[in-house]
Amino acid sequence: MKKIGLFYGPLGGSTERVAKKVTTALGSENVDLIPAKDSKVSDVEKYENVIFGMSTIGKETWEADKSANDWDVFLPEVKKVDYSNKIVAMFGLGDQITYDLHFVDALGLVAEHILPKGAKIIGQVETDSYDCRESEAIIDGKFIGLPVNEDFEPELTDERVNSWVEKIKNDFK
């Protein structure tokens, strides 16, 4: 497997902890762990295998509150990349209790921008073990990436991450 660029944000907190768990599960020698806020188009273009890790703080605040998330800086760069030769997996952190109408919406927002640019997205997850009313991350009846709820289901994170990594690692080039 070629090296994976794992772009994540925000720094610190749950998203970074999950990014490190994904890196460990894939083998740290296989992953470059890269903060999203400092990344440019050229950084993403270096990799054929890409993982994006993000949080969702409710659809309205993700882009509106510039202090809330490093992805407000990174998303314009993500939109410029040609994904036709890339395999992309994504994980998103969210709260399916408080934000049950916007649970991990950020995954859907990113997919909306990279799918038309040729991204092959891997790592879809069944919705049956999650309880939310709506999510822009549900595409064709599945989450487009791995949802993680560290606020109310932290005891499930390791199992979900390890299971997801087993699913995606053989799909990378």
C-alpha positions as CSV (number, residue, x, y, z in Angstrom):
1,M,0.0,0.0,0.0
2,K,1.2,3.5,-0.9
3,K,1.5,6.1,1.9
4,I,-1.8,7.6,3.0
5,G,-2.1,11.3,3.7
6,L,-4.5,11.7,6.6
7,F,-5.7,15.3,6.8
8,Y,-7.6,16.2,10.0
9,G,-8.9,19.1,11.9
10,P,-9.4,20.7,14.3
11,L,-6.2,20.2,16.2
12,G,-6.6,18.8,19.7
13,G,-9.6,17.2,21.1
14,S,-11.6,14.3,19.7
15,T,-10.9,14.6,16.0
16,E,-7.2,14.5,16.6
17,R,-7.5,11.5,19.0
18,V,-9.5,9.6,16.4
19,A,-7.0,10.5,13.6
20,K,-4.3,9.0,15.8
21,K,-6.4,5.9,16.4
22,V,-6.9,5.5,12.6
23,T,-3.1,6.0,12.1
24,T,-2.3,3.4,14.6
25,A,-4.7,0.9,13.2
26,L,-3.3,1.4,9.7
27,G,0.3,1.3,11.0
28,S,2.0,4.6,11.5
29,E,4.6,3.8,8.9
30,N,1.8,3.9,6.3
31,V,0.3,7.2,7.2
32,D,1.4,10.9,7.2
33,L,-0.8,12.7,9.8
34,I,-1.3,16.2,8.6
35,P,-3.2,19.1,10.2
36,A,-5.8,20.4,7.8
37,K,-5.5,24.0,8.7
38,D,-1.9,24.2,7.4
39,S,-2.5,22.2,4.2
40,K,-2.7,23.3,0.6
41,V,-3.8,21.8,-2.7
42,S,-0.2,20.6,-3.3
43,D,-0.1,18.7,0.0
44,V,-3.2,16.7,-1.0
45,E,-1.9,16.2,-4.5
46,K,1.1,14.3,-3.2
47,Y,-1.0,11.3,-2.2
48,E,-3.1,8.8,-4.2
49,N,-4.5,7.5,-0.9
50,V,-6.2,10.2,1.2
51,I,-8.2,10.2,4.5
52,F,-10.1,13.3,5.6
53,G,-11.0,13.6,9.3
54,M,-13.4,16.3,10.5
55,S,-15.9,17.3,13.1
56,T,-19.4,18.7,12.6
57,I,-20.6,21.4,14.9
58,G,-24.0,21.7,13.3
59,K,-24.3,22.6,9.7
60,E,-24.8,26.3,10.2
61,T,-21.7,26.8,12.4
62,W,-19.2,24.7,10.4
63,E,-18.4,27.4,7.9
64,A,-20.0,30.4,9.6
65,D,-17.9,30.3,12.8
66,K,-14.4,30.7,11.6
67,S,-12.9,29.9,15.0
68,A,-14.9,26.6,15.3
69,N,-13.0,24.5,12.8
70,D,-9.8,24.2,10.9
71,W,-11.8,23.0,7.9
72,D,-13.1,26.4,7.1
73,V,-9.5,27.2,6.0
74,F,-8.9,23.8,4.4
75,L,-12.2,23.3,2.5
76,P,-11.3,25.9,-0.3
77,E,-8.1,23.9,-0.9
78,V,-9.9,20.6,-1.0
79,K,-12.3,22.0,-3.6
80,K,-9.3,22.7,-6.0
81,V,-7.9,19.2,-6.1
82,D,-8.3,16.8,-9.0
83,Y,-9.4,13.5,-7.4
84,S,-9.6,11.4,-10.5
85,N,-6.6,9.2,-9.5
86,K,-7.3,9.3,-5.7
87,I,-8.9,7.0,-3.3
88,V,-10.5,8.8,-0.4
89,A,-11.9,7.7,2.9
90,M,-13.4,10.0,5.5
91,F,-14.4,10.0,9.1
92,G,-16.4,12.5,10.9
93,L,-17.1,13.4,14.5
94,G,-20.5,14.5,15.6
95,D,-23.2,14.4,18.2
96,Q,-26.2,12.4,17.2
97,I,-28.2,13.5,20.3
98,T,-27.8,17.2,20.3
99,Y,-27.4,17.5,16.5
100,D,-29.7,14.7,15.3
101,L,-30.7,16.7,12.3
102,H,-27.1,17.4,11.3
103,F,-25.1,14.4,12.5
104,V,-21.7,14.3,10.7
105,D,-23.1,16.6,8.0
106,A,-19.5,17.7,7.2
107,L,-18.8,14.3,5.6
108,G,-21.6,15.0,3.1
109,L,-20.4,18.5,2.5
110,V,-16.9,17.3,1.6
111,A,-18.3,14.5,-0.6
112,E,-20.4,17.0,-2.4
113,H,-17.2,18.8,-3.5
114,I,-14.9,15.9,-4.3
115,L,-17.3,13.4,-6.0
116,P,-17.7,15.6,-9.1
117,K,-14.0,15.9,-9.3
118,G,-13.5,12.1,-9.7
119,A,-12.9,10.9,-6.1
120,K,-13.4,7.3,-5.4
121,I,-14.7,7.3,-1.9
122,I,-14.3,4.1,0.2
123,G,-15.4,3.2,3.7
124,Q,-19.2,3.7,3.6
125,V,-20.9,2.7,6.8
126,E,-24.3,1.2,7.5
127,T,-26.7,3.6,9.3
128,D,-28.4,0.9,11.5
129,S,-26.1,1.4,14.6
130,Y,-26.6,5.1,14.7
131,D,-29.6,7.1,15.9
132,C,-30.1,10.4,14.1
133,R,-33.1,11.9,12.2
134,E,-31.1,13.4,9.3
135,S,-27.6,13.7,7.9
136,E,-26.1,15.0,4.7
137,A,-23.6,12.3,5.1
138,I,-26.1,9.6,4.2
139,I,-25.7,8.9,0.5
140,D,-27.4,5.9,-1.1
141,G,-28.6,4.7,2.3
142,K,-25.2,4.6,4.0
143,F,-22.9,7.1,5.7
144,I,-20.3,8.2,3.1
145,G,-17.6,7.7,5.8
146,L,-17.2,6.6,9.4
147,P,-19.3,8.5,11.9
148,V,-17.9,8.8,15.4
149,N,-19.7,10.1,18.4
150,E,-17.2,10.7,21.2
151,D,-19.7,12.7,23.2
152,F,-22.2,10.0,23.8
153,E,-20.7,6.8,22.6
154,P,-16.9,7.0,23.3
155,E,-17.0,3.3,24.3
156,L,-17.7,2.4,20.7
157,T,-14.9,4.4,19.1
158,D,-12.1,1.8,19.1
159,E,-14.3,-0.9,17.8
160,R,-15.8,1.3,15.1
161,V,-12.4,2.7,14.0
162,N,-10.7,-0.8,13.9
163,S,-13.6,-2.3,12.0
164,W,-13.6,0.6,9.5
165,V,-9.8,0.4,9.0
166,E,-10.1,-3.3,8.2
167,K,-12.7,-2.4,5.6
168,I,-10.7,0.4,3.9
169,K,-7.1,-0.7,4.1
170,N,-7.4,-3.3,1.2
171,D,-9.1,-0.7,-1.0
172,F,-6.1,1.7,-0.9
173,K,-3.6,1.5,-3.8
